């Protein structure tokens, strides 16, 4: 019984890892785009803050 359970777990982990491998590049791209947007917003705010001071 335990061997069947281990095999099932290994199969589920293999499927989960395949899904992660498929999604990871898109998630990295999205994270990079979010970071660029945050940096742009930060610099705009710094410029606006300097104008207001």
mmCIF entry with sequence, helices, sheets and N, C-alpha, C, O atoms, coordinates in Angstrom:
data_MODEL
# 
_entry.id   MODEL 
# 
_entity.id                         1 
_entity.type                       polymer 
_entity.pdbx_number_of_molecules   1 
# 
_entity_poly.entity_id                      1 
_entity_poly.type                           'polypeptide(L)' 
_entity_poly.nstd_linkage                   no 
_entity_poly.nstd_monomer                   no 
_entity_poly.pdbx_seq_one_letter_code       
;(UNK)(UNK)(UNK)(UNK)(UNK)(UNK)(UNK)(UNK)(UNK)(UNK)(UNK)(UNK)(UNK)(UNK)(UNK)(UNK)
(UNK)(UNK)(UNK)(UNK)(UNK)(UNK)(UNK)(UNK)(UNK)(UNK)(UNK)(UNK)(UNK)(UNK)(UNK)(UNK)
(UNK)(UNK)(UNK)(UNK)(UNK)(UNK)(UNK)(UNK)(UNK)(UNK)(UNK)(UNK)(UNK)(UNK)(UNK)(UNK)
(UNK)(UNK)(UNK)(UNK)(UNK)
;
_entity_poly.pdbx_seq_one_letter_code_can   XXXXXXXXXXXXXXXXXXXXXXXXXXXXXXXXXXXXXXXXXXXXXXXXXXXXX 
_entity_poly.pdbx_strand_id                 A 
# 
loop_
_entity_poly_seq.entity_id 
_entity_poly_seq.num 
_entity_poly_seq.mon_id 
_entity_poly_seq.hetero 
1 1  UNK n 
1 2  UNK n 
1 3  UNK n 
1 4  UNK n 
1 5  UNK n 
1 6  UNK n 
1 7  UNK n 
1 8  UNK n 
1 9  UNK n 
1 10 UNK n 
1 11 UNK n 
1 12 UNK n 
1 13 UNK n 
1 14 UNK n 
1 15 UNK n 
1 16 UNK n 
1 17 UNK n 
1 18 UNK n 
1 19 UNK n 
1 20 UNK n 
1 21 UNK n 
1 22 UNK n 
1 23 UNK n 
1 24 UNK n 
1 25 UNK n 
1 26 UNK n 
1 27 UNK n 
1 28 UNK n 
1 29 UNK n 
1 30 UNK n 
1 31 UNK n 
1 32 UNK n 
1 33 UNK n 
1 34 UNK n 
1 35 UNK n 
1 36 UNK n 
1 37 UNK n 
1 38 UNK n 
1 39 UNK n 
1 40 UNK n 
1 41 UNK n 
1 42 UNK n 
1 43 UNK n 
1 44 UNK n 
1 45 UNK n 
1 46 UNK n 
1 47 UNK n 
1 48 UNK n 
1 49 UNK n 
1 50 UNK n 
1 51 UNK n 
1 52 UNK n 
1 53 UNK n 
# 
_struct_asym.id          A 
_struct_asym.entity_id   1 
# 
_struct_conf.conf_type_id            HELX_P 
_struct_conf.id                      HELX_P1 
_struct_conf.pdbx_PDB_helix_id       AA1 
_struct_conf.beg_label_comp_id       UNK 
_struct_conf.beg_label_asym_id       A 
_struct_conf.beg_label_seq_id        2 
_struct_conf.pdbx_beg_PDB_ins_code   ? 
_struct_conf.end_label_comp_id       UNK 
_struct_conf.end_label_asym_id       A 
_struct_conf.end_label_seq_id        52 
_struct_conf.pdbx_end_PDB_ins_code   ? 
_struct_conf.beg_auth_comp_id        UNK 
_struct_conf.beg_auth_asym_id        A 
_struct_conf.beg_auth_seq_id         2 
_struct_conf.end_auth_comp_id        UNK 
_struct_conf.end_auth_asym_id        A 
_struct_conf.end_auth_seq_id         52 
_struct_conf.pdbx_PDB_helix_class    1 
_struct_conf.details                 ? 
_struct_conf.pdbx_PDB_helix_length   51 
# 
_struct_conf_type.id          HELX_P 
_struct_conf_type.criteria    ? 
_struct_conf_type.reference   ? 
# 
loop_
_atom_site.group_PDB 
_atom_site.id 
_atom_site.type_symbol 
_atom_site.label_atom_id 
_atom_site.label_alt_id 
_atom_site.label_comp_id 
_atom_site.label_asym_id 
_atom_site.label_entity_id 
_atom_site.label_seq_id 
_atom_site.pdbx_PDB_ins_code 
_atom_site.Cartn_x 
_atom_site.Cartn_y 
_atom_site.Cartn_z 
_atom_site.occupancy 
_atom_site.B_iso_or_equiv 
_atom_site.pdbx_formal_charge 
_atom_site.auth_seq_id 
_atom_site.auth_comp_id 
_atom_site.auth_asym_id 
_atom_site.auth_atom_id 
_atom_site.pdbx_PDB_model_num 
ATOM 1   N N  . UNK A 1 1  ? 0.822  -1.201 0.000   1.00 0.00 ? 1  UNK A N  1 
ATOM 2   C CA . UNK A 1 1  ? 0.000  0.000  0.000   1.00 0.00 ? 1  UNK A CA 1 
ATOM 3   C C  . UNK A 1 1  ? 0.866  1.265  0.000   1.00 0.00 ? 1  UNK A C  1 
ATOM 4   O O  . UNK A 1 1  ? 0.567  2.235  -0.696  1.00 0.00 ? 1  UNK A O  1 
ATOM 5   N N  . UNK A 1 2  ? 1.939  1.234  0.790   1.00 0.00 ? 2  UNK A N  1 
ATOM 6   C CA . UNK A 1 2  ? 2.782  2.413  0.896   1.00 0.00 ? 2  UNK A CA 1 
ATOM 7   C C  . UNK A 1 2  ? 3.492  2.714  -0.422  1.00 0.00 ? 2  UNK A C  1 
ATOM 8   O O  . UNK A 1 2  ? 3.651  3.878  -0.791  1.00 0.00 ? 2  UNK A O  1 
ATOM 9   N N  . UNK A 1 3  ? 3.921  1.664  -1.135  1.00 0.00 ? 3  UNK A N  1 
ATOM 10  C CA . UNK A 1 3  ? 4.598  1.887  -2.409  1.00 0.00 ? 3  UNK A CA 1 
ATOM 11  C C  . UNK A 1 3  ? 3.660  2.542  -3.416  1.00 0.00 ? 3  UNK A C  1 
ATOM 12  O O  . UNK A 1 3  ? 4.073  3.422  -4.171  1.00 0.00 ? 3  UNK A O  1 
ATOM 13  N N  . UNK A 1 4  ? 2.405  2.118  -3.430  1.00 0.00 ? 4  UNK A N  1 
ATOM 14  C CA . UNK A 1 4  ? 1.427  2.724  -4.330  1.00 0.00 ? 4  UNK A CA 1 
ATOM 15  C C  . UNK A 1 4  ? 1.235  4.200  -3.975  1.00 0.00 ? 4  UNK A C  1 
ATOM 16  O O  . UNK A 1 4  ? 1.136  5.054  -4.856  1.00 0.00 ? 4  UNK A O  1 
ATOM 17  N N  . UNK A 1 5  ? 1.183  4.478  -2.695  1.00 0.00 ? 5  UNK A N  1 
ATOM 18  C CA . UNK A 1 5  ? 1.031  5.852  -2.240  1.00 0.00 ? 5  UNK A CA 1 
ATOM 19  C C  . UNK A 1 5  ? 2.221  6.704  -2.668  1.00 0.00 ? 5  UNK A C  1 
ATOM 20  O O  . UNK A 1 5  ? 2.042  7.834  -3.123  1.00 0.00 ? 5  UNK A O  1 
ATOM 21  N N  . UNK A 1 6  ? 3.423  6.175  -2.528  1.00 0.00 ? 6  UNK A N  1 
ATOM 22  C CA . UNK A 1 6  ? 4.629  6.901  -2.928  1.00 0.00 ? 6  UNK A CA 1 
ATOM 23  C C  . UNK A 1 6  ? 4.650  7.158  -4.432  1.00 0.00 ? 6  UNK A C  1 
ATOM 24  O O  . UNK A 1 6  ? 5.022  8.241  -4.883  1.00 0.00 ? 6  UNK A O  1 
ATOM 25  N N  . UNK A 1 7  ? 4.248  6.152  -5.198  1.00 0.00 ? 7  UNK A N  1 
ATOM 26  C CA . UNK A 1 7  ? 4.220  6.317  -6.649  1.00 0.00 ? 7  UNK A CA 1 
ATOM 27  C C  . UNK A 1 7  ? 3.206  7.386  -7.037  1.00 0.00 ? 7  UNK A C  1 
ATOM 28  O O  . UNK A 1 7  ? 3.467  8.227  -7.897  1.00 0.00 ? 7  UNK A O  1 
ATOM 29  N N  . UNK A 1 8  ? 2.063  7.338  -6.399  1.00 0.00 ? 8  UNK A N  1 
ATOM 30  C CA . UNK A 1 8  ? 1.039  8.334  -6.685  1.00 0.00 ? 8  UNK A CA 1 
ATOM 31  C C  . UNK A 1 8  ? 1.551  9.739  -6.349  1.00 0.00 ? 8  UNK A C  1 
ATOM 32  O O  . UNK A 1 8  ? 1.340  10.685 -7.108  1.00 0.00 ? 8  UNK A O  1 
ATOM 33  N N  . UNK A 1 9  ? 2.213  9.858  -5.223  1.00 0.00 ? 9  UNK A N  1 
ATOM 34  C CA . UNK A 1 9  ? 2.771  11.152 -4.828  1.00 0.00 ? 9  UNK A CA 1 
ATOM 35  C C  . UNK A 1 9  ? 3.826  11.605 -5.826  1.00 0.00 ? 9  UNK A C  1 
ATOM 36  O O  . UNK A 1 9  ? 3.859  12.772 -6.217  1.00 0.00 ? 9  UNK A O  1 
ATOM 37  N N  . UNK A 1 10 ? 4.692  10.674 -6.240  1.00 0.00 ? 10 UNK A N  1 
ATOM 38  C CA . UNK A 1 10 ? 5.730  11.024 -7.221  1.00 0.00 ? 10 UNK A CA 1 
ATOM 39  C C  . UNK A 1 10 ? 5.102  11.464 -8.538  1.00 0.00 ? 10 UNK A C  1 
ATOM 40  O O  . UNK A 1 10 ? 5.575  12.407 -9.172  1.00 0.00 ? 10 UNK A O  1 
ATOM 41  N N  . UNK A 1 11 ? 4.038  10.780 -8.948  1.00 0.00 ? 11 UNK A N  1 
ATOM 42  C CA . UNK A 1 11 ? 3.357  11.163 -10.191 1.00 0.00 ? 11 UNK A CA 1 
ATOM 43  C C  . UNK A 1 11 ? 2.735  12.546 -10.061 1.00 0.00 ? 11 UNK A C  1 
ATOM 44  O O  . UNK A 1 11 ? 2.817  13.361 -10.981 1.00 0.00 ? 11 UNK A O  1 
ATOM 45  N N  . UNK A 1 12 ? 2.121  12.803 -8.928  1.00 0.00 ? 12 UNK A N  1 
ATOM 46  C CA . UNK A 1 12 ? 1.492  14.123 -8.717  1.00 0.00 ? 12 UNK A CA 1 
ATOM 47  C C  . UNK A 1 12 ? 2.546  15.222 -8.680  1.00 0.00 ? 12 UNK A C  1 
ATOM 48  O O  . UNK A 1 12 ? 2.334  16.313 -9.211  1.00 0.00 ? 12 UNK A O  1 
ATOM 49  N N  . UNK A 1 13 ? 3.679  14.934 -8.053  1.00 0.00 ? 13 UNK A N  1 
ATOM 50  C CA . UNK A 1 13 ? 4.764  15.914 -8.021  1.00 0.00 ? 13 UNK A CA 1 
ATOM 51  C C  . UNK A 1 13 ? 5.318  16.168 -9.419  1.00 0.00 ? 13 UNK A C  1 
ATOM 52  O O  . UNK A 1 13 ? 5.622  17.309 -9.770  1.00 0.00 ? 13 UNK A O  1 
ATOM 53  N N  . UNK A 1 14 ? 5.450  15.115 -10.213 1.00 0.00 ? 14 UNK A N  1 
ATOM 54  C CA . UNK A 1 14 ? 5.956  15.269 -11.579 1.00 0.00 ? 14 UNK A CA 1 
ATOM 55  C C  . UNK A 1 14 ? 5.019  16.149 -12.404 1.00 0.00 ? 14 UNK A C  1 
ATOM 56  O O  . UNK A 1 14 ? 5.473  17.022 -13.144 1.00 0.00 ? 14 UNK A O  1 
ATOM 57  N N  . UNK A 1 15 ? 3.718  15.920 -12.275 1.00 0.00 ? 15 UNK A N  1 
ATOM 58  C CA . UNK A 1 15 ? 2.727  16.730 -12.999 1.00 0.00 ? 15 UNK A CA 1 
ATOM 59  C C  . UNK A 1 15 ? 2.804  18.181 -12.523 1.00 0.00 ? 15 UNK A C  1 
ATOM 60  O O  . UNK A 1 15 ? 2.789  19.107 -13.334 1.00 0.00 ? 15 UNK A O  1 
ATOM 61  N N  . UNK A 1 16 ? 2.886  18.374 -11.208 1.00 0.00 ? 16 UNK A N  1 
ATOM 62  C CA . UNK A 1 16 ? 2.963  19.737 -10.665 1.00 0.00 ? 16 UNK A CA 1 
ATOM 63  C C  . UNK A 1 16 ? 4.216  20.445 -11.158 1.00 0.00 ? 16 UNK A C  1 
ATOM 64  O O  . UNK A 1 16 ? 4.163  21.624 -11.507 1.00 0.00 ? 16 UNK A O  1 
ATOM 65  N N  . UNK A 1 17 ? 5.341  19.740 -11.192 1.00 0.00 ? 17 UNK A N  1 
ATOM 66  C CA . UNK A 1 17 ? 6.590  20.345 -11.671 1.00 0.00 ? 17 UNK A CA 1 
ATOM 67  C C  . UNK A 1 17 ? 6.494  20.724 -13.148 1.00 0.00 ? 17 UNK A C  1 
ATOM 68  O O  . UNK A 1 17 ? 7.027  21.754 -13.561 1.00 0.00 ? 17 UNK A O  1 
ATOM 69  N N  . UNK A 1 18 ? 5.819  19.898 -13.940 1.00 0.00 ? 18 UNK A N  1 
ATOM 70  C CA . UNK A 1 18 ? 5.641  20.234 -15.357 1.00 0.00 ? 18 UNK A CA 1 
ATOM 71  C C  . UNK A 1 18 ? 4.813  21.502 -15.497 1.00 0.00 ? 18 UNK A C  1 
ATOM 72  O O  . UNK A 1 18 ? 5.127  22.356 -16.327 1.00 0.00 ? 18 UNK A O  1 
ATOM 73  N N  . UNK A 1 19 ? 3.773  21.635 -14.709 1.00 0.00 ? 19 UNK A N  1 
ATOM 74  C CA . UNK A 1 19 ? 2.937  22.845 -14.764 1.00 0.00 ? 19 UNK A CA 1 
ATOM 75  C C  . UNK A 1 19 ? 3.735  24.074 -14.363 1.00 0.00 ? 19 UNK A C  1 
ATOM 76  O O  . UNK A 1 19 ? 3.605  25.137 -14.971 1.00 0.00 ? 19 UNK A O  1 
ATOM 77  N N  . UNK A 1 20 ? 4.561  23.922 -13.334 1.00 0.00 ? 20 UNK A N  1 
ATOM 78  C CA . UNK A 1 20 ? 5.400  25.036 -12.888 1.00 0.00 ? 20 UNK A CA 1 
ATOM 79  C C  . UNK A 1 20 ? 6.376  25.430 -13.993 1.00 0.00 ? 20 UNK A C  1 
ATOM 80  O O  . UNK A 1 20 ? 6.555  26.615 -14.272 1.00 0.00 ? 20 UNK A O  1 
ATOM 81  N N  . UNK A 1 21 ? 7.007  24.439 -14.621 1.00 0.00 ? 21 UNK A N  1 
ATOM 82  C CA . UNK A 1 21 ? 7.962  24.717 -15.693 1.00 0.00 ? 21 UNK A CA 1 
ATOM 83  C C  . UNK A 1 21 ? 7.310  25.475 -16.845 1.00 0.00 ? 21 UNK A C  1 
ATOM 84  O O  . UNK A 1 21 ? 7.950  26.311 -17.483 1.00 0.00 ? 21 UNK A O  1 
ATOM 85  N N  . UNK A 1 22 ? 6.043  25.187 -17.110 1.00 0.00 ? 22 UNK A N  1 
ATOM 86  C CA . UNK A 1 22 ? 5.325  25.864 -18.195 1.00 0.00 ? 22 UNK A CA 1 
ATOM 87  C C  . UNK A 1 22 ? 4.999  27.300 -17.799 1.00 0.00 ? 22 UNK A C  1 
ATOM 88  O O  . UNK A 1 22 ? 5.103  28.207 -18.625 1.00 0.00 ? 22 UNK A O  1 
ATOM 89  N N  . UNK A 1 23 ? 4.613  27.510 -16.566 1.00 0.00 ? 23 UNK A N  1 
ATOM 90  C CA . UNK A 1 23 ? 4.146  28.834 -16.130 1.00 0.00 ? 23 UNK A CA 1 
ATOM 91  C C  . UNK A 1 23 ? 5.269  29.770 -15.697 1.00 0.00 ? 23 UNK A C  1 
ATOM 92  O O  . UNK A 1 23 ? 5.108  30.989 -15.743 1.00 0.00 ? 23 UNK A O  1 
ATOM 93  N N  . UNK A 1 24 ? 6.390  29.220 -15.281 1.00 0.00 ? 24 UNK A N  1 
ATOM 94  C CA . UNK A 1 24 ? 7.458  30.035 -14.711 1.00 0.00 ? 24 UNK A CA 1 
ATOM 95  C C  . UNK A 1 24 ? 7.974  31.141 -15.635 1.00 0.00 ? 24 UNK A C  1 
ATOM 96  O O  . UNK A 1 24 ? 8.138  32.268 -15.168 1.00 0.00 ? 24 UNK A O  1 
ATOM 97  N N  . UNK A 1 25 ? 8.238  30.883 -16.913 1.00 0.00 ? 25 UNK A N  1 
ATOM 98  C CA . UNK A 1 25 ? 8.720  31.972 -17.771 1.00 0.00 ? 25 UNK A CA 1 
ATOM 99  C C  . UNK A 1 25 ? 7.737  33.150 -17.838 1.00 0.00 ? 25 UNK A C  1 
ATOM 100 O O  . UNK A 1 25 ? 8.155  34.307 -17.811 1.00 0.00 ? 25 UNK A O  1 
ATOM 101 N N  . UNK A 1 26 ? 6.454  32.862 -17.925 1.00 0.00 ? 26 UNK A N  1 
ATOM 102 C CA . UNK A 1 26 ? 5.457  33.937 -17.964 1.00 0.00 ? 26 UNK A CA 1 
ATOM 103 C C  . UNK A 1 26 ? 5.433  34.709 -16.647 1.00 0.00 ? 26 UNK A C  1 
ATOM 104 O O  . UNK A 1 26 ? 5.284  35.931 -16.644 1.00 0.00 ? 26 UNK A O  1 
ATOM 105 N N  . UNK A 1 27 ? 5.579  34.004 -15.543 1.00 0.00 ? 27 UNK A N  1 
ATOM 106 C CA . UNK A 1 27 ? 5.586  34.670 -14.239 1.00 0.00 ? 27 UNK A CA 1 
ATOM 107 C C  . UNK A 1 27 ? 6.811  35.567 -14.087 1.00 0.00 ? 27 UNK A C  1 
ATOM 108 O O  . UNK A 1 27 ? 6.714  36.667 -13.543 1.00 0.00 ? 27 UNK A O  1 
ATOM 109 N N  . UNK A 1 28 ? 7.976  35.095 -14.571 1.00 0.00 ? 28 UNK A N  1 
ATOM 110 C CA . UNK A 1 28 ? 9.188  35.918 -14.513 1.00 0.00 ? 28 UNK A CA 1 
ATOM 111 C C  . UNK A 1 28 ? 9.028  37.165 -15.369 1.00 0.00 ? 28 UNK A C  1 
ATOM 112 O O  . UNK A 1 28 ? 9.408  38.261 -14.954 1.00 0.00 ? 28 UNK A O  1 
ATOM 113 N N  . UNK A 1 29 ? 8.472  37.002 -16.553 1.00 0.00 ? 29 UNK A N  1 
ATOM 114 C CA . UNK A 1 29 ? 8.262  38.154 -17.432 1.00 0.00 ? 29 UNK A CA 1 
ATOM 115 C C  . UNK A 1 29 ? 7.333  39.159 -16.773 1.00 0.00 ? 29 UNK A C  1 
ATOM 116 O O  . UNK A 1 29 ? 7.595  40.361 -16.800 1.00 0.00 ? 29 UNK A O  1 
ATOM 117 N N  . UNK A 1 30 ? 6.253  38.672 -16.185 1.00 0.00 ? 30 UNK A N  1 
ATOM 118 C CA . UNK A 1 30 ? 5.309  39.556 -15.512 1.00 0.00 ? 30 UNK A CA 1 
ATOM 119 C C  . UNK A 1 30 ? 5.987  40.273 -14.335 1.00 0.00 ? 30 UNK A C  1 
ATOM 120 O O  . UNK A 1 30 ? 5.760  41.464 -14.121 1.00 0.00 ? 30 UNK A O  1 
ATOM 121 N N  . UNK A 1 31 ? 6.807  39.556 -13.584 1.00 0.00 ? 31 UNK A N  1 
ATOM 122 C CA . UNK A 1 31 ? 7.512  40.164 -12.453 1.00 0.00 ? 31 UNK A CA 1 
ATOM 123 C C  . UNK A 1 31 ? 8.477  41.254 -12.937 1.00 0.00 ? 31 UNK A C  1 
ATOM 124 O O  . UNK A 1 31 ? 8.566  42.319 -12.325 1.00 0.00 ? 31 UNK A O  1 
ATOM 125 N N  . UNK A 1 32 ? 9.192  40.994 -14.023 1.00 0.00 ? 32 UNK A N  1 
ATOM 126 C CA . UNK A 1 32 ? 10.115 41.990 -14.575 1.00 0.00 ? 32 UNK A CA 1 
ATOM 127 C C  . UNK A 1 32 ? 9.367  43.226 -15.044 1.00 0.00 ? 32 UNK A C  1 
ATOM 128 O O  . UNK A 1 32 ? 9.817  44.349 -14.816 1.00 0.00 ? 32 UNK A O  1 
ATOM 129 N N  . UNK A 1 33 ? 8.230  43.028 -15.697 1.00 0.00 ? 33 UNK A N  1 
ATOM 130 C CA . UNK A 1 33 ? 7.427  44.158 -16.158 1.00 0.00 ? 33 UNK A CA 1 
ATOM 131 C C  . UNK A 1 33 ? 6.892  44.963 -14.980 1.00 0.00 ? 33 UNK A C  1 
ATOM 132 O O  . UNK A 1 33 ? 6.878  46.193 -15.018 1.00 0.00 ? 33 UNK A O  1 
ATOM 133 N N  . UNK A 1 34 ? 6.454  44.267 -13.934 1.00 0.00 ? 34 UNK A N  1 
ATOM 134 C CA . UNK A 1 34 ? 5.971  44.960 -12.741 1.00 0.00 ? 34 UNK A CA 1 
ATOM 135 C C  . UNK A 1 34 ? 7.073  45.775 -12.091 1.00 0.00 ? 34 UNK A C  1 
ATOM 136 O O  . UNK A 1 34 ? 6.840  46.898 -11.642 1.00 0.00 ? 34 UNK A O  1 
ATOM 137 N N  . UNK A 1 35 ? 8.275  45.211 -12.039 1.00 0.00 ? 35 UNK A N  1 
ATOM 138 C CA . UNK A 1 35 ? 9.406  45.918 -11.456 1.00 0.00 ? 35 UNK A CA 1 
ATOM 139 C C  . UNK A 1 35 ? 9.744  47.172 -12.261 1.00 0.00 ? 35 UNK A C  1 
ATOM 140 O O  . UNK A 1 35 ? 9.989  48.234 -11.688 1.00 0.00 ? 35 UNK A O  1 
ATOM 141 N N  . UNK A 1 36 ? 9.756  47.049 -13.580 1.00 0.00 ? 36 UNK A N  1 
ATOM 142 C CA . UNK A 1 36 ? 10.025 48.215 -14.430 1.00 0.00 ? 36 UNK A CA 1 
ATOM 143 C C  . UNK A 1 36 ? 8.993  49.308 -14.198 1.00 0.00 ? 36 UNK A C  1 
ATOM 144 O O  . UNK A 1 36 ? 9.342  50.486 -14.126 1.00 0.00 ? 36 UNK A O  1 
ATOM 145 N N  . UNK A 1 37 ? 7.735  48.928 -14.082 1.00 0.00 ? 37 UNK A N  1 
ATOM 146 C CA . UNK A 1 37 ? 6.662  49.899 -13.844 1.00 0.00 ? 37 UNK A CA 1 
ATOM 147 C C  . UNK A 1 37 ? 6.851  50.574 -12.486 1.00 0.00 ? 37 UNK A C  1 
ATOM 148 O O  . UNK A 1 37 ? 6.694  51.789 -12.367 1.00 0.00 ? 37 UNK A O  1 
ATOM 149 N N  . UNK A 1 38 ? 7.184  49.793 -11.473 1.00 0.00 ? 38 UNK A N  1 
ATOM 150 C CA . UNK A 1 38 ? 7.427  50.369 -10.153 1.00 0.00 ? 38 UNK A CA 1 
ATOM 151 C C  . UNK A 1 38 ? 8.593  51.355 -10.180 1.00 0.00 ? 38 UNK A C  1 
ATOM 152 O O  . UNK A 1 38 ? 8.532  52.419 -9.565  1.00 0.00 ? 38 UNK A O  1 
ATOM 153 N N  . UNK A 1 39 ? 9.654  50.989 -10.899 1.00 0.00 ? 39 UNK A N  1 
ATOM 154 C CA . UNK A 1 39 ? 10.806 51.889 -10.999 1.00 0.00 ? 39 UNK A CA 1 
ATOM 155 C C  . UNK A 1 39 ? 10.434 53.186 -11.712 1.00 0.00 ? 39 UNK A C  1 
ATOM 156 O O  . UNK A 1 39 ? 10.843 54.267 -11.290 1.00 0.00 ? 39 UNK A O  1 
ATOM 157 N N  . UNK A 1 40 ? 9.663  53.080 -12.787 1.00 0.00 ? 40 UNK A N  1 
ATOM 158 C CA . UNK A 1 40 ? 9.225  54.276 -13.502 1.00 0.00 ? 40 UNK A CA 1 
ATOM 159 C C  . UNK A 1 40 ? 8.379  55.163 -12.600 1.00 0.00 ? 40 UNK A C  1 
ATOM 160 O O  . UNK A 1 40 ? 8.581  56.376 -12.546 1.00 0.00 ? 40 UNK A O  1 
ATOM 161 N N  . UNK A 1 41 ? 7.427  54.551 -11.886 1.00 0.00 ? 41 UNK A N  1 
ATOM 162 C CA . UNK A 1 41 ? 6.562  55.318 -10.989 1.00 0.00 ? 41 UNK A CA 1 
ATOM 163 C C  . UNK A 1 41 ? 7.376  55.977 -9.882  1.00 0.00 ? 41 UNK A C  1 
ATOM 164 O O  . UNK A 1 41 ? 7.116  57.121 -9.511  1.00 0.00 ? 41 UNK A O  1 
ATOM 165 N N  . UNK A 1 42 ? 8.352  55.260 -9.361  1.00 0.00 ? 42 UNK A N  1 
ATOM 166 C CA . UNK A 1 42 ? 9.198  55.810 -8.302  1.00 0.00 ? 42 UNK A CA 1 
ATOM 167 C C  . UNK A 1 42 ? 9.948  57.046 -8.811  1.00 0.00 ? 42 UNK A C  1 
ATOM 168 O O  . UNK A 1 42 ? 9.981  58.079 -8.141  1.00 0.00 ? 42 UNK A O  1 
ATOM 169 N N  . UNK A 1 43 ? 10.550 56.930 -10.002 1.00 0.00 ? 43 UNK A N  1 
ATOM 170 C CA . UNK A 1 43 ? 11.307 58.060 -10.543 1.00 0.00 ? 43 UNK A CA 1 
ATOM 171 C C  . UNK A 1 43 ? 10.393 59.245 -10.851 1.00 0.00 ? 43 UNK A C  1 
ATOM 172 O O  . UNK A 1 43 ? 10.774 60.394 -10.628 1.00 0.00 ? 43 UNK A O  1 
ATOM 173 N N  . UNK A 1 44 ? 9.194  58.977 -11.360 1.00 0.00 ? 44 UNK A N  1 
ATOM 174 C CA . UNK A 1 44 ? 8.240  60.061 -11.604 1.00 0.00 ? 44 UNK A CA 1 
ATOM 175 C C  . UNK A 1 44 ? 7.868  60.751 -10.299 1.00 0.00 ? 44 UNK A C  1 
ATOM 176 O O  . UNK A 1 44 ? 7.783  61.978 -10.240 1.00 0.00 ? 44 UNK A O  1 
ATOM 177 N N  . UNK A 1 45 ? 7.647  59.961 -9.255  1.00 0.00 ? 45 UNK A N  1 
ATOM 178 C CA . UNK A 1 45 ? 7.299  60.534 -7.953  1.00 0.00 ? 45 UNK A CA 1 
ATOM 179 C C  . UNK A 1 45 ? 8.448  61.344 -7.380  1.00 0.00 ? 45 UNK A C  1 
ATOM 180 O O  . UNK A 1 45 ? 8.227  62.383 -6.758  1.00 0.00 ? 45 UNK A O  1 
ATOM 181 N N  . UNK A 1 46 ? 9.674  60.880 -7.585  1.00 0.00 ? 46 UNK A N  1 
ATOM 182 C CA . UNK A 1 46 ? 10.836 61.615 -7.101  1.00 0.00 ? 46 UNK A CA 1 
ATOM 183 C C  . UNK A 1 46 ? 10.948 62.959 -7.827  1.00 0.00 ? 46 UNK A C  1 
ATOM 184 O O  . UNK A 1 46 ? 11.251 63.981 -7.212  1.00 0.00 ? 46 UNK A O  1 
ATOM 185 N N  . UNK A 1 47 ? 10.702 62.945 -9.129  1.00 0.00 ? 47 UNK A N  1 
ATOM 186 C CA . UNK A 1 47 ? 10.755 64.185 -9.912  1.00 0.00 ? 47 UNK A CA 1 
ATOM 187 C C  . UNK A 1 47 ? 9.660  65.131 -9.459  1.00 0.00 ? 47 UNK A C  1 
ATOM 188 O O  . UNK A 1 47 ? 9.912  66.316 -9.242  1.00 0.00 ? 47 UNK A O  1 
ATOM 189 N N  . UNK A 1 48 ? 8.442  64.616 -9.314  1.00 0.00 ? 48 UNK A N  1 
ATOM 190 C CA . UNK A 1 48 ? 7.326  65.445 -8.861  1.00 0.00 ? 48 UNK A CA 1 
ATOM 191 C C  . UNK A 1 48 ? 7.564  65.969 -7.450  1.00 0.00 ? 48 UNK A C  1 
ATOM 192 O O  . UNK A 1 48 ? 7.200  67.104 -7.142  1.00 0.00 ? 48 UNK A O  1 
ATOM 193 N N  . UNK A 1 49 ? 8.159  65.172 -6.609  1.00 0.00 ? 49 UNK A N  1 
ATOM 194 C CA . UNK A 1 49 ? 8.456  65.597 -5.240  1.00 0.00 ? 49 UNK A CA 1 
ATOM 195 C C  . UNK A 1 49 ? 9.476  66.736 -5.270  1.00 0.00 ? 49 UNK A C  1 
ATOM 196 O O  . UNK A 1 49 ? 9.376  67.686 -4.493  1.00 0.00 ? 49 UNK A O  1 
ATOM 197 N N  . UNK A 1 50 ? 10.450 66.636 -6.165  1.00 0.00 ? 50 UNK A N  1 
ATOM 198 C CA . UNK A 1 50 ? 11.461 67.694 -6.285  1.00 0.00 ? 50 UNK A CA 1 
ATOM 199 C C  . UNK A 1 50 ? 10.851 68.985 -6.792  1.00 0.00 ? 50 UNK A C  1 
ATOM 200 O O  . UNK A 1 50 ? 11.272 70.065 -6.376  1.00 0.00 ? 50 UNK A O  1 
ATOM 201 N N  . UNK A 1 51 ? 9.873  68.904 -7.678  1.00 0.00 ? 51 UNK A N  1 
ATOM 202 C CA . UNK A 1 51 ? 9.213  70.093 -8.209  1.00 0.00 ? 51 UNK A CA 1 
ATOM 203 C C  . UNK A 1 51 ? 8.384  70.776 -7.127  1.00 0.00 ? 51 UNK A C  1 
ATOM 204 O O  . UNK A 1 51 ? 8.331  72.004 -7.050  1.00 0.00 ? 51 UNK A O  1 
ATOM 205 N N  . UNK A 1 52 ? 7.735  69.958 -6.287  1.00 0.00 ? 52 UNK A N  1 
ATOM 206 C CA . UNK A 1 52 ? 6.870  70.508 -5.243  1.00 0.00 ? 52 UNK A CA 1 
ATOM 207 C C  . UNK A 1 52 ? 7.648  71.123 -4.096  1.00 0.00 ? 52 UNK A C  1 
ATOM 208 O O  . UNK A 1 52 ? 7.150  72.020 -3.416  1.00 0.00 ? 52 UNK A O  1 
ATOM 209 N N  . UNK A 1 53 ? 8.878  70.645 -3.875  1.00 0.00 ? 53 UNK A N  1 
ATOM 210 C CA . UNK A 1 53 ? 9.654  71.151 -2.716  1.00 0.00 ? 53 UNK A CA 1 
ATOM 211 C C  . UNK A 1 53 ? 10.097 72.575 -2.895  1.00 0.00 ? 53 UNK A C  1 
ATOM 212 O O  . UNK A 1 53 ? 10.752 73.133 -2.015  1.00 0.00 ? 53 UNK A O  1 
# 
